[in-house]
Amino acid sequence: MAFYMPRQQLRRYRFLELEREQHLEDAEGLVMTEEQRQSLLGSFMSAKIEFHDLDGLRWTRTALRLR
């Protein structure tokens, strides 16, 4: 006896199966050594940023208190 499954249900099943496989592949790619982890975190610790206000306005402390 053949089992019948509507096409929509088959597509949904296949999609979930592919999604599960993708999650497994992604999890495999997240493996790193402690040395690699420390190197990655160290690069963030030494990053410096300079902030520039994009609208070009400057706010004084008095103006900020009034807002």
All heavy atoms as TSV, in Angstrom:
chain	resi	resn	atom	element	x	y	z
A	1	MET	N	N	0.827	-1.174	0.000
A	1	MET	CA	C	0.000	0.000	0.000
A	1	MET	C	C	0.879	1.248	0.000
A	1	MET	O	O	1.773	1.381	0.825
A	1	MET	CB	C	-0.893	-0.019	1.234
A	1	MET	CG	C	-1.777	1.170	1.345
A	1	MET	SD	S	-2.861	0.952	2.782
A	1	MET	CE	C	-3.667	2.479	2.733
A	2	ALA	N	N	0.652	2.141	-0.927
A	2	ALA	CA	C	1.452	3.362	-1.054
A	2	ALA	C	C	0.914	4.428	-0.107
A	2	ALA	O	O	-0.291	4.564	0.076
A	2	ALA	CB	C	1.415	3.864	-2.486
A	3	PHE	N	N	1.831	5.182	0.453
A	3	PHE	CA	C	1.452	6.267	1.355
A	3	PHE	C	C	1.312	7.546	0.549
A	3	PHE	O	O	2.219	7.958	-0.159
A	3	PHE	CB	C	2.512	6.425	2.449
A	3	PHE	CG	C	2.228	7.550	3.403
A	3	PHE	CD1	C	1.188	7.438	4.314
A	3	PHE	CD2	C	2.986	8.692	3.393
A	3	PHE	CE1	C	0.922	8.462	5.205
A	3	PHE	CE2	C	2.719	9.722	4.266
A	3	PHE	CZ	C	1.682	9.605	5.181
A	4	TYR	N	N	0.182	8.219	0.660
A	4	TYR	CA	C	-0.065	9.445	-0.093
A	4	TYR	C	C	0.131	10.651	0.810
A	4	TYR	O	O	-0.374	10.705	1.925
A	4	TYR	CB	C	-1.493	9.451	-0.652
A	4	TYR	CG	C	-1.858	10.757	-1.313
A	4	TYR	CD1	C	-1.352	11.083	-2.564
A	4	TYR	CD2	C	-2.671	11.674	-0.661
A	4	TYR	CE1	C	-1.660	12.295	-3.155
A	4	TYR	CE2	C	-2.986	12.880	-1.242
A	4	TYR	CZ	C	-2.477	13.192	-2.495
A	4	TYR	OH	O	-2.772	14.385	-3.080
A	5	MET	N	N	0.891	11.639	0.300
A	5	MET	CA	C	1.103	12.878	1.024
A	5	MET	C	C	0.927	14.024	0.022
A	5	MET	O	O	1.541	14.006	-1.038
A	5	MET	CB	C	2.524	12.906	1.617
A	5	MET	CG	C	2.783	14.076	2.546
A	5	MET	SD	S	4.480	14.127	3.190
A	5	MET	CE	C	4.520	12.694	4.236
A	6	PRO	N	N	0.100	14.999	0.325
A	6	PRO	CA	C	-0.100	16.125	-0.598
A	6	PRO	C	C	1.222	16.851	-0.891
A	6	PRO	O	O	2.139	16.849	-0.076
A	6	PRO	CB	C	-1.056	17.046	0.159
A	6	PRO	CG	C	-1.682	16.206	1.209
A	6	PRO	CD	C	-0.709	15.119	1.526
A	7	ARG	N	N	1.291	17.445	-2.085
A	7	ARG	CA	C	2.525	18.127	-2.497
A	7	ARG	C	C	2.958	19.206	-1.506
A	7	ARG	O	O	4.143	19.362	-1.239
A	7	ARG	CB	C	2.340	18.760	-3.871
A	7	ARG	CG	C	2.699	17.798	-4.979
A	7	ARG	CD	C	2.807	18.519	-6.279
A	7	ARG	NE	N	1.458	18.791	-6.760
A	7	ARG	CZ	C	1.162	19.613	-7.733
A	7	ARG	NH1	N	2.111	20.275	-8.342
A	7	ARG	NH2	N	-0.072	19.790	-8.114
A	8	GLN	N	N	2.013	19.945	-0.987
A	8	GLN	CA	C	2.347	21.001	-0.034
A	8	GLN	C	C	3.024	20.421	1.199
A	8	GLN	O	O	4.008	20.960	1.694
A	8	GLN	CB	C	1.084	21.764	0.366
A	8	GLN	CG	C	1.342	22.890	1.350
A	8	GLN	CD	C	0.074	23.599	1.769
A	8	GLN	OE1	O	-1.018	23.168	1.435
A	8	GLN	NE2	N	0.216	24.672	2.504
A	9	GLN	N	N	2.510	19.318	1.667
A	9	GLN	CA	C	3.088	18.660	2.833
A	9	GLN	C	C	4.475	18.109	2.496
A	9	GLN	O	O	5.389	18.177	3.324
A	9	GLN	CB	C	2.155	17.545	3.290
A	9	GLN	CG	C	2.230	17.262	4.755
A	9	GLN	CD	C	1.128	16.325	5.209
A	9	GLN	OE1	O	0.305	15.865	4.419
A	9	GLN	NE2	N	1.092	16.038	6.488
A	10	LEU	N	N	4.651	17.567	1.292
A	10	LEU	CA	C	5.964	17.073	0.873
A	10	LEU	C	C	6.985	18.207	0.814
A	10	LEU	O	O	8.119	18.060	1.261
A	10	LEU	CB	C	5.868	16.393	-0.495
A	10	LEU	CG	C	5.293	14.994	-0.514
A	10	LEU	CD1	C	5.074	14.536	-1.958
A	10	LEU	CD2	C	6.220	14.035	0.208
A	11	ARG	N	N	6.571	19.353	0.235
A	11	ARG	CA	C	7.478	20.511	0.159
A	11	ARG	C	C	7.857	20.987	1.555
A	11	ARG	O	O	9.012	21.292	1.820
A	11	ARG	CB	C	6.824	21.645	-0.621
A	11	ARG	CG	C	6.833	21.441	-2.108
A	11	ARG	CD	C	6.482	22.715	-2.857
A	11	ARG	NE	N	5.187	23.258	-2.465
A	11	ARG	CZ	C	4.045	22.994	-3.070
A	11	ARG	NH1	N	4.024	22.188	-4.111
A	11	ARG	NH2	N	2.922	23.536	-2.640
A	12	ARG	N	N	6.895	21.047	2.455
A	12	ARG	CA	C	7.145	21.486	3.835
A	12	ARG	C	C	8.115	20.523	4.529
A	12	ARG	O	O	9.051	20.939	5.197
A	12	ARG	CB	C	5.814	21.545	4.595
A	12	ARG	CG	C	5.951	21.882	6.051
A	12	ARG	CD	C	6.162	23.347	6.259
A	12	ARG	NE	N	6.153	23.639	7.683
A	12	ARG	CZ	C	6.949	24.502	8.245
A	12	ARG	NH1	N	7.755	25.232	7.520
A	12	ARG	NH2	N	6.914	24.694	9.537
A	13	TYR	N	N	7.895	19.231	4.349
A	13	TYR	CA	C	8.768	18.226	4.944
A	13	TYR	C	C	10.193	18.370	4.414
A	13	TYR	O	O	11.154	18.335	5.173
A	13	TYR	CB	C	8.218	16.828	4.660
A	13	TYR	CG	C	9.097	15.715	5.155
A	13	TYR	CD1	C	9.142	15.394	6.503
A	13	TYR	CD2	C	9.891	14.989	4.269
A	13	TYR	CE1	C	9.959	14.386	6.974
A	13	TYR	CE2	C	10.719	13.976	4.725
A	13	TYR	CZ	C	10.749	13.684	6.073
A	13	TYR	OH	O	11.566	12.692	6.531
A	14	ARG	N	N	10.322	18.538	3.099
A	14	ARG	CA	C	11.647	18.673	2.483
A	14	ARG	C	C	12.330	19.951	2.949
A	14	ARG	O	O	13.528	19.961	3.225
A	14	ARG	CB	C	11.522	18.669	0.951
A	14	ARG	CG	C	12.827	18.776	0.225
A	14	ARG	CD	C	13.707	17.567	0.458
A	14	ARG	NE	N	14.959	17.749	-0.233
A	14	ARG	CZ	C	16.129	17.377	0.249
A	14	ARG	NH1	N	16.206	16.744	1.400
A	14	ARG	NH2	N	17.231	17.593	-0.430
A	15	PHE	N	N	11.557	21.029	3.061
A	15	PHE	CA	C	12.109	22.290	3.536
A	15	PHE	C	C	12.655	22.144	4.963
A	15	PHE	O	O	13.758	22.601	5.265
A	15	PHE	CB	C	11.041	23.385	3.493
A	15	PHE	CG	C	11.490	24.685	4.099
A	15	PHE	CD1	C	12.330	25.529	3.397
A	15	PHE	CD2	C	11.080	25.046	5.368
A	15	PHE	CE1	C	12.762	26.718	3.950
A	15	PHE	CE2	C	11.505	26.226	5.931
A	15	PHE	CZ	C	12.339	27.065	5.225
A	16	LEU	N	N	11.892	21.516	5.835
A	16	LEU	CA	C	12.338	21.312	7.219
A	16	LEU	C	C	13.582	20.442	7.280
A	16	LEU	O	O	14.476	20.666	8.097
A	16	LEU	CB	C	11.210	20.708	8.053
A	16	LEU	CG	C	10.025	21.630	8.321
A	16	LEU	CD1	C	8.903	20.853	9.019
A	16	LEU	CD2	C	10.434	22.831	9.131
A	17	GLU	N	N	13.629	19.446	6.396
A	17	GLU	CA	C	14.801	18.567	6.341
A	17	GLU	C	C	16.047	19.344	5.903
A	17	GLU	O	O	17.115	19.217	6.500
A	17	GLU	CB	C	14.516	17.423	5.365
A	17	GLU	CG	C	15.590	16.365	5.330
A	17	GLU	CD	C	15.234	15.235	4.370
A	17	GLU	OE1	O	14.045	14.862	4.283
A	17	GLU	OE2	O	16.167	14.740	3.712
A	18	LEU	N	N	15.914	20.176	4.876
A	18	LEU	CA	C	17.033	20.997	4.413
A	18	LEU	C	C	17.460	21.999	5.475
A	18	LEU	O	O	18.655	22.256	5.664
A	18	LEU	CB	C	16.664	21.732	3.117
A	18	LEU	CG	C	16.511	20.863	1.882
A	18	LEU	CD1	C	15.929	21.682	0.737
A	18	LEU	CD2	C	17.839	20.252	1.488
A	19	GLU	N	N	16.498	22.566	6.173
A	19	GLU	CA	C	16.802	23.525	7.237
A	19	GLU	C	C	17.579	22.849	8.360
A	19	GLU	O	O	18.534	23.408	8.891
A	19	GLU	CB	C	15.497	24.113	7.758
A	19	GLU	CG	C	15.672	25.366	8.568
A	19	GLU	CD	C	14.340	25.988	8.938
A	19	GLU	OE1	O	13.480	25.277	9.498
A	19	GLU	OE2	O	14.157	27.182	8.664
A	20	ARG	N	N	17.183	21.641	8.712
A	20	ARG	CA	C	17.894	20.885	9.758
A	20	ARG	C	C	19.326	20.589	9.329
A	20	ARG	O	O	20.270	20.747	10.106
A	20	ARG	CB	C	17.148	19.581	10.057
A	20	ARG	CG	C	17.750	18.772	11.200
A	20	ARG	CD	C	16.992	17.475	11.425
A	20	ARG	NE	N	16.925	16.628	10.250
A	20	ARG	CZ	C	17.917	15.813	9.845
A	20	ARG	NH1	N	19.027	15.740	10.533
A	20	ARG	NH2	N	17.775	15.072	8.782
A	21	GLU	N	N	19.506	20.188	8.079
A	21	GLU	CA	C	20.850	19.924	7.557
A	21	GLU	C	C	21.703	21.193	7.590
A	21	GLU	O	O	22.885	21.147	7.932
A	21	GLU	CB	C	20.767	19.394	6.131
A	21	GLU	CG	C	20.245	17.986	6.030
A	21	GLU	CD	C	20.064	17.537	4.577
A	21	GLU	OE1	O	20.553	18.228	3.665
A	21	GLU	OE2	O	19.422	16.488	4.371
A	22	GLN	N	N	21.098	22.333	7.259
A	22	GLN	CA	C	21.835	23.596	7.269
A	22	GLN	C	C	22.277	23.958	8.688
A	22	GLN	O	O	23.395	24.400	8.900
A	22	GLN	CB	C	20.962	24.724	6.704
A	22	GLN	CG	C	21.685	26.044	6.584
A	22	GLN	CD	C	22.807	25.999	5.559
A	22	GLN	OE1	O	22.591	25.564	4.450
A	22	GLN	NE2	N	23.982	26.432	5.960
A	23	HIS	N	N	21.402	23.740	9.664
A	23	HIS	CA	C	21.768	24.016	11.063
A	23	HIS	C	C	22.937	23.138	11.501
A	23	HIS	O	O	23.836	23.602	12.205
A	23	HIS	CB	C	20.571	23.794	11.993
A	23	HIS	CG	C	19.568	24.894	11.953
A	23	HIS	ND1	N	19.817	26.172	12.390
A	23	HIS	CD2	C	18.294	24.909	11.507
A	23	HIS	CE1	C	18.755	26.917	12.227
A	23	HIS	NE2	N	17.805	26.168	11.683
A	24	LEU	N	N	22.926	21.881	11.086
A	24	LEU	CA	C	24.024	20.980	11.440
A	24	LEU	C	C	25.331	21.431	10.804
A	24	LEU	O	O	26.385	21.442	11.451
A	24	LEU	CB	C	23.698	19.544	11.004
A	24	LEU	CG	C	22.587	18.846	11.790
A	24	LEU	CD1	C	22.249	17.504	11.154
A	24	LEU	CD2	C	22.981	18.672	13.240
A	25	GLU	N	N	25.292	21.848	9.540
A	25	GLU	CA	C	26.494	22.335	8.861
A	25	GLU	C	C	27.000	23.617	9.509
A	25	GLU	O	O	28.208	23.801	9.671
A	25	GLU	CB	C	26.210	22.582	7.381
A	25	GLU	CG	C	26.065	21.325	6.563
A	25	GLU	CD	C	25.747	21.617	5.103
A	25	GLU	OE1	O	25.936	22.771	4.660
A	25	GLU	OE2	O	25.297	20.696	4.407
A	26	ASP	N	N	26.087	24.499	9.883
A	26	ASP	CA	C	26.482	25.749	10.540
A	26	ASP	C	C	27.149	25.474	11.879
A	26	ASP	O	O	28.134	26.122	12.236
A	26	ASP	CB	C	25.271	26.656	10.750
A	26	ASP	CG	C	24.713	27.207	9.452
A	26	ASP	OD1	O	25.410	27.106	8.409
A	26	ASP	OD2	O	23.588	27.739	9.468
A	27	ALA	N	N	26.626	24.519	12.633
A	27	ALA	CA	C	27.188	24.182	13.934
A	27	ALA	C	C	28.598	23.614	13.787
A	27	ALA	O	O	29.468	23.880	14.615
A	27	ALA	CB	C	26.288	23.190	14.663
A	28	GLU	N	N	28.846	22.860	12.732
A	28	GLU	CA	C	30.179	22.306	12.498
A	28	GLU	C	C	31.187	23.412	12.221
A	28	GLU	O	O	32.342	23.319	12.615
A	28	GLU	CB	C	30.157	21.343	11.308
A	28	GLU	CG	C	29.461	20.034	11.578
A	28	GLU	CD	C	29.343	19.180	10.323
A	28	GLU	OE1	O	29.859	19.590	9.264
A	28	GLU	OE2	O	28.731	18.108	10.397
A	29	GLY	N	N	30.748	24.473	11.563
A	29	GLY	CA	C	31.645	25.564	11.207
A	29	GLY	C	C	31.980	26.482	12.370
A	29	GLY	O	O	32.872	27.319	12.268
A	30	LEU	N	N	31.304	26.341	13.505
A	30	LEU	CA	C	31.528	27.233	14.642
A	30	LEU	C	C	32.607	26.741	15.597
A	30	LEU	O	O	32.820	27.346	16.637
A	30	LEU	CB	C	30.212	27.418	15.418
A	30	LEU	CG	C	29.110	28.156	14.677
A	30	LEU	CD1	C	27.835	28.191	15.517
A	30	LEU	CD2	C	29.545	29.564	14.326
A	31	VAL	N	N	33.276	25.698	15.252
A	31	VAL	CA	C	34.301	25.138	16.124
A	31	VAL	C	C	35.587	25.946	15.982
A	31	VAL	O	O	36.072	26.188	14.886
A	31	VAL	CB	C	34.561	23.655	15.767
A	31	VAL	CG1	C	35.656	23.084	16.629
A	31	VAL	CG2	C	33.286	22.848	15.905
A	32	MET	N	N	36.118	26.410	17.126
A	32	MET	CA	C	37.403	27.114	17.099
A	32	MET	C	C	38.186	26.769	18.355
A	32	MET	O	O	37.604	26.438	19.383
A	32	MET	CB	C	37.206	28.633	16.973
A	32	MET	CG	C	36.620	29.328	18.158
A	32	MET	SD	S	36.616	31.131	18.042
A	32	MET	CE	C	35.405	31.422	16.813
A	33	THR	N	N	39.478	26.877	18.236
A	33	THR	CA	C	40.335	26.585	19.376
A	33	THR	C	C	40.304	27.764	20.334
A	33	THR	O	O	39.875	28.869	19.981
A	33	THR	CB	C	41.782	26.344	18.926
A	33	THR	OG1	O	42.291	27.556	18.372
A	33	THR	CG2	C	41.873	25.224	17.905
A	34	GLU	N	N	40.769	27.554	21.544
A	34	GLU	CA	C	40.821	28.628	22.541
A	34	GLU	C	C	41.759	29.741	22.069
A	34	GLU	O	O	41.489	30.921	22.277
A	34	GLU	CB	C	41.272	28.074	23.896
A	34	GLU	CG	C	41.289	29.101	25.005
A	34	GLU	CD	C	39.925	29.726	25.284
A	34	GLU	OE1	O	38.896	29.085	25.022
A	34	GLU	OE2	O	39.899	30.873	25.766
A	35	GLU	N	N	42.835	29.368	21.400
A	35	GLU	CA	C	43.777	30.368	20.874
A	35	GLU	C	C	43.099	31.248	19.815
A	35	GLU	O	O	43.268	32.472	19.812
A	35	GLU	CB	C	44.990	29.660	20.262
A	35	GLU	CG	C	46.050	30.607	19.748
A	35	GLU	CD	C	47.228	29.864	19.147
A	35	GLU	OE1	O	47.501	28.725	19.564
A	35	GLU	OE2	O	47.860	30.447	18.245
A	36	GLN	N	N	42.313	30.623	18.930
A	36	GLN	CA	C	41.588	31.396	17.915
A	36	GLN	C	C	40.553	32.314	18.565
A	36	GLN	O	O	40.395	33.464	18.168
A	36	GLN	CB	C	40.874	30.457	16.938
A	36	GLN	CG	C	41.795	29.691	16.028
A	36	GLN	CD	C	41.062	28.624	15.242
A	36	GLN	OE1	O	40.144	27.979	15.759
A	36	GLN	NE2	N	41.466	28.432	13.994
A	37	ARG	N	N	39.897	31.823	19.588
A	37	ARG	CA	C	38.897	32.621	20.299
A	37	ARG	C	C	39.540	33.828	20.972
A	37	ARG	O	O	39.030	34.948	20.895
A	37	ARG	CB	C	38.180	31.744	21.337
A	37	ARG	CG	C	37.065	32.413	22.062
A	37	ARG	CD	C	36.424	31.421	23.075
A	37	ARG	NE	N	35.734	32.102	24.121
A	37	ARG	CZ	C	36.282	32.782	25.124
A	37	ARG	NH1	N	37.582	32.848	25.233
A	37	ARG	NH2	N	35.555	33.381	26.037
A	38	GLN	N	N	40.668	33.618	21.642
A	38	GLN	CA	C	41.368	34.713	22.307
A	38	GLN	C	C	41.854	35.748	21.294
A	38	GLN	O	O	41.801	36.948	21.536
A	38	GLN	CB	C	42.552	34.176	23.125
A	38	GLN	CG	C	42.142	33.386	24.349
A	38	GLN	CD	C	41.352	34.219	25.337
A	38	GLN	OE1	O	41.563	35.420	25.469
A	38	GLN	NE2	N	40.422	33.573	26.029
A	39	SER	N	N	42.322	35.276	20.148
A	39	SER	CA	C	42.782	36.178	19.095
A	39	SER	C	C	41.623	37.023	18.574
A	39	SER	O	O	41.763	38.231	18.354
A	39	SER	CB	C	43.401	35.366	17.956
A	39	SER	OG	O	43.743	36.204	16.886
A	40	LEU	N	N	40.476	36.404	18.381
A	40	LEU	CA	C	39.297	37.122	17.906
A	40	LEU	C	C	38.855	38.173	18.919
A	40	LEU	O	O	38.627	39.336	18.568
A	40	LEU	CB	C	38.160	36.133	17.645
A	40	LEU	CG	C	36.824	36.741	17.224
A	40	LEU	CD1	C	36.956	37.423	15.867
A	40	LEU	CD2	C	35.753	35.677	17.179
A	41	LEU	N	N	38.739	37.785	20.183
A	41	LEU	CA	C	38.317	38.725	21.212
A	41	LEU	C	C	39.336	39.846	21.395
A	41	LEU	O	O	38.964	40.997	21.635
A	41	LEU	CB	C	38.084	38.002	22.534
A	41	LEU	CG	C	36.919	37.015	22.547
A	41	LEU	CD1	C	36.846	36.286	23.886
A	41	LEU	CD2	C	35.612	37.726	22.255
A	42	GLY	N	N	40.616	39.514	21.269
A	42	GLY	CA	C	41.673	40.526	21.394
A	42	GLY	C	C	41.588	41.578	20.311
A	42	GLY	O	O	41.861	42.765	20.547
A	43	SER	N	N	41.173	41.190	19.111
A	43	SER	CA	C	41.066	42.167	18.031
A	43	SER	C	C	39.951	43.174	18.316
A	43	SER	O	O	40.045	44.336	17.935
A	43	SER	CB	C	40.826	41.467	16.692
A	43	SER	OG	O	39.563	40.828	16.671
A	44	PHE	N	N	38.914	42.767	19.012
A	44	PHE	CA	C	37.850	43.698	19.382
A	44	PHE	C	C	38.288	44.627	20.505
A	44	PHE	O	O	37.860	45.779	20.569
A	44	PHE	CB	C	36.584	42.948	19.808
A	44	PHE	CG	C	35.882	42.277	18.671
A	44	PHE	CD1	C	35.829	40.906	18.581
A	44	PHE	CD2	C	35.268	43.026	17.674
A	44	PHE	CE1	C	35.179	40.282	17.534
A	44	PHE	CE2	C	34.616	42.421	16.614
A	44	PHE	CZ	C	34.570	41.041	16.544
A	45	MET	N	N	39.113	44.119	21.396
A	45	MET	CA	C	39.572	44.931	22.524
A	45	MET	C	C	40.468	46.074	22.055
A	45	MET	O	O	40.487	47.135	22.672
A	45	MET	CB	C	40.319	44.060	23.539
A	45	MET	CG	C	39.471	42.964	24.162
A	45	MET	SD	S	38.122	43.603	25.141
A	45	MET	CE	C	39.010	44.088	26.586
A	46	SER	N	N	41.197	45.878	20.973
A	46	SER	CA	C	42.125	46.904	20.516
A	46	SER	C	C	41.523	47.820	19.440
A	46	SER	O	O	42.196	48.712	18.951
A	46	SER	CB	C	43.400	46.252	19.971
A	46	SER	OG	O	43.079	45.465	18.837
A	47	ALA	N	N	40.259	47.609	19.098
A	47	ALA	CA	C	39.620	48.438	18.071
A	47	ALA	C	C	39.308	49.823	18.633
A	47	ALA	O	O	38.882	49.971	19.768
A	47	ALA	CB	C	38.347	47.774	17.580
A	48	LYS	N	N	39.560	50.828	17.831
A	48	LYS	CA	C	39.262	52.195	18.238
A	48	LYS	C	C	38.288	52.781	17.232
A	48	LYS	O	O	38.306	52.455	16.057
A	48	LYS	CB	C	40.537	53.014	18.269
A	48	LYS	CG	C	41.536	52.500	19.282
A	48	LYS	CD	C	42.620	53.488	19.516
A	48	LYS	CE	C	43.710	53.042	20.435
A	48	LYS	NZ	N	43.515	52.023	21.356
A	49	ILE	N	N	37.419	53.661	17.708
A	49	ILE	CA	C	36.430	54.264	16.826
A	49	ILE	C	C	36.379	55.760	17.095
A	49	ILE	O	O	36.571	56.217	18.213
A	49	ILE	CB	C	35.039	53.633	17.023
A	49	ILE	CG1	C	34.068	54.185	16.006
A	49	ILE	CG2	C	34.517	53.884	18.407
A	49	ILE	CD1	C	32.782	53.414	15.888
A	50	GLU	N	N	36.162	56.499	16.051
A	50	GLU	CA	C	36.021	57.940	16.157
A	50	GLU	C	C	34.602	58.281	15.713
A	50	GLU	O	O	34.169	57.883	14.639
A	50	GLU	CB	C	37.048	58.616	15.239
A	50	GLU	CG	C	37.256	60.063	15.534
A	50	GLU	CD	C	38.409	60.623	14.719
A	50	GLU	OE1	O	39.509	60.057	14.797
A	50	GLU	OE2	O	38.172	61.602	14.005
A	51	PHE	N	N	33.876	59.005	16.545
A	51	PHE	CA	C	32.481	59.313	16.263
A	51	PHE	C	C	32.357	60.659	15.573
A	51	PHE	O	O	32.959	61.646	15.987
A	51	PHE	CB	C	31.673	59.324	17.565
A	51	PHE	CG	C	30.247	59.703	17.371
A	51	PHE	CD1	C	29.340	58.804	16.855
A	51	PHE	CD2	C	29.810	60.978	17.676
A	51	PHE	CE1	C	28.018	59.149	16.665
A	51	PHE	CE2	C	28.496	61.338	17.494
A	51	PHE	CZ	C	27.603	60.426	16.985
A	52	HIS	N	N	31.578	60.694	14.499
A	52	HIS	CA	C	31.271	61.940	13.804
A	52	HIS	C	C	29.763	62.034	13.666
A	52	HIS	O	O	29.120	61.131	13.139
A	52	HIS	CB	C	31.908	61.963	12.408
A	52	HIS	CG	C	33.395	61.979	12.438
A	52	HIS	ND1	N	34.119	63.097	12.730
A	52	HIS	CD2	C	34.304	61.001	12.241
A	52	HIS	CE1	C	35.408	62.819	12.697
A	52	HIS	NE2	N	35.546	61.538	12.408
A	53	ASP	N	N	29.213	63.152	14.119
A	53	ASP	CA	C	27.777	63.368	14.015
A	53	ASP	C	C	27.424	63.607	12.555
A	53	ASP	O	O	27.963	64.509	11.912
A	53	ASP	CB	C	27.384	64.559	14.879
A	53	ASP	CG	C	25.917	64.579	15.183
A	53	ASP	OD1	O	25.208	63.683	14.717
A	53	ASP	OD2	O	25.479	65.496	15.896
A	54	LEU	N	N	26.534	62.819	12.014
A	54	LEU	CA	C	26.241	62.883	10.589
A	54	LEU	C	C	25.434	64.109	10.176
A	54	LEU	O	O	25.495	64.535	9.034
A	54	LEU	CB	C	25.502	61.610	10.149
A	54	LEU	CG	C	26.305	60.327	10.305
A	54	LEU	CD1	C	25.456	59.135	9.891
A	54	LEU	CD2	C	27.571	60.381	9.492
A	55	ASP	N	N	24.666	64.681	11.096
A	55	ASP	CA	C	23.880	65.857	10.707
A	55	ASP	C	C	24.673	67.153	10.837
A	55	ASP	O	O	24.220	68.216	10.442
A	55	ASP	CB	C	22.562	65.936	11.475
A	55	ASP	CG	C	22.756	66.101	12.972
A	55	ASP	OD1	O	23.900	66.279	13.416
A	55	ASP	OD2	O	21.743	66.048	13.691
A	56	GLY	N	N	25.868	67.094	11.425
A	56	GLY	CA	C	26.733	68.266	11.517
A	56	GLY	C	C	26.373	69.216	12.638
A	56	GLY	O	O	27.017	70.256	12.802
A	57	LEU	N	N	25.348	68.897	13.414
A	57	LEU	CA	C	24.946	69.781	14.507
A	57	LEU	C	C	25.765	69.484	15.751
A	57	LEU	O	O	26.171	68.361	16.008
A	57	LEU	CB	C	23.458	69.594	14.811
A	57	LEU	CG	C	22.496	69.922	13.682
A	57	LEU	CD1	C	21.080	69.580	14.114
A	57	LEU	CD2	C	22.596	71.375	13.287
A	58	ARG	N	N	25.987	70.522	16.523
A	58	ARG	CA	C	26.702	70.347	17.795
A	58	ARG	C	C	25.768	70.779	18.908
A	58	ARG	O	O	25.103	71.806	18.817
A	58	ARG	CB	C	27.971	71.177	17.815
A	58	ARG	CG	C	28.932	70.762	16.727
A	58	ARG	CD	C	30.317	71.244	17.034
A	58	ARG	NE	N	31.186	70.907	15.942
A	58	ARG	CZ	C	32.011	69.867	15.949
A	58	ARG	NH1	N	32.072	69.105	16.995
A	58	ARG	NH2	N	32.762	69.618	14.923
A	59	TRP	N	N	25.718	70.002	19.954
A	59	TRP	CA	C	24.820	70.285	21.062
A	59	TRP	C	C	25.633	70.651	22.294
A	59	TRP	O	O	26.551	69.952	22.672
A	59	TRP	CB	C	23.957	69.066	21.367
A	59	TRP	CG	C	23.020	68.730	20.274
A	59	TRP	CD1	C	23.242	67.899	19.225
A	59	TRP	CD2	C	21.708	69.248	20.102
A	59	TRP	NE1	N	22.164	67.846	18.403
A	59	TRP	CE2	C	21.192	68.670	18.921
A	59	TRP	CE3	C	20.905	70.131	20.823
A	59	TRP	CZ2	C	19.918	68.955	18.453
A	59	TRP	CZ3	C	19.640	70.410	20.358
A	59	TRP	CH2	C	19.155	69.838	19.190
A	60	THR	N	N	25.243	71.752	22.909
A	60	THR	CA	C	25.875	72.149	24.166
A	60	THR	C	C	25.152	71.430	25.297
A	60	THR	O	O	24.038	70.934	25.132
A	60	THR	CB	C	25.773	73.666	24.376
A	60	THR	OG1	O	24.396	74.015	24.483
A	60	THR	CG2	C	26.419	74.419	23.233
A	61	ARG	N	N	25.768	71.430	26.475
A	61	ARG	CA	C	25.125	70.785	27.632
A	61	ARG	C	C	23.799	71.488	27.965
A	61	ARG	O	O	22.831	70.849	28.337
A	61	ARG	CB	C	26.057	70.789	28.818
A	61	ARG	CG	C	27.242	69.869	28.643
A	61	ARG	CD	C	27.931	69.647	29.983
A	61	ARG	NE	N	29.142	68.889	29.837
A	61	ARG	CZ	C	29.201	67.564	29.767
A	61	ARG	NH1	N	28.093	66.881	29.830
A	61	ARG	NH2	N	30.337	66.945	29.654
A	62	THR	N	N	23.759	72.806	27.829
A	62	THR	CA	C	22.533	73.544	28.109
A	62	THR	C	C	21.422	73.136	27.156
A	62	THR	O	O	20.280	72.913	27.551
A	62	THR	CB	C	22.780	75.069	27.984
A	62	THR	OG1	O	23.898	75.416	28.803
A	62	THR	CG2	C	21.571	75.856	28.416
A	63	ALA	N	N	21.735	73.042	25.878
A	63	ALA	CA	C	20.740	72.662	24.876
A	63	ALA	C	C	20.246	71.238	25.123
A	63	ALA	O	O	19.055	70.947	24.950
A	63	ALA	CB	C	21.339	72.778	23.479
A	64	LEU	N	N	21.122	70.375	25.556
A	64	LEU	CA	C	20.716	68.989	25.835
A	64	LEU	C	C	19.781	68.922	27.034
A	64	LEU	O	O	18.852	68.132	27.046
A	64	LEU	CB	C	21.936	68.107	26.079
A	64	LEU	CG	C	22.794	67.795	24.853
A	64	LEU	CD1	C	24.056	67.067	25.260
A	64	LEU	CD2	C	22.013	66.974	23.841
A	65	ARG	N	N	20.011	69.758	28.049
A	65	ARG	CA	C	19.142	69.762	29.231
A	65	ARG	C	C	17.761	70.284	28.907
A	65	ARG	O	O	16.773	69.869	29.484
A	65	ARG	CB	C	19.775	70.602	30.350
A	65	ARG	CG	C	20.700	69.761	31.216
A	65	ARG	CD	C	21.225	70.546	32.375
A	65	ARG	NE	N	22.552	70.982	31.923
A	65	ARG	CZ	C	23.112	72.130	32.211
A	65	ARG	NH1	N	22.510	73.007	32.967
A	65	ARG	NH2	N	24.305	72.431	31.770
A	66	LEU	N	N	17.655	71.191	27.949
A	66	LEU	CA	C	16.369	71.756	27.571
A	66	LEU	C	C	15.514	70.775	26.776
A	66	LEU	O	O	14.306	70.919	26.727
A	66	LEU	CB	C	16.569	73.053	26.764
A	66	LEU	CG	C	17.195	74.206	27.535
A	66	LEU	CD1	C	17.452	75.376	26.573
A	66	LEU	CD2	C	16.308	74.647	28.680
A	67	ARG	N	N	16.117	69.805	26.165
A	67	ARG	CA	C	15.368	68.837	25.343
A	67	ARG	C	C	14.673	67.902	26.216
A	67	ARG	O	O	14.328	67.237	26.815
A	67	ARG	CB	C	16.300	68.072	24.408
A	67	ARG	CG	C	16.761	68.978	23.296
A	67	ARG	CD	C	17.399	68.189	22.208
A	67	ARG	NE	N	16.464	68.298	21.091
A	67	ARG	CZ	C	16.130	67.320	20.278
A	67	ARG	NH1	N	16.648	66.164	20.408
A	67	ARG	NH2	N	15.284	67.497	19.301
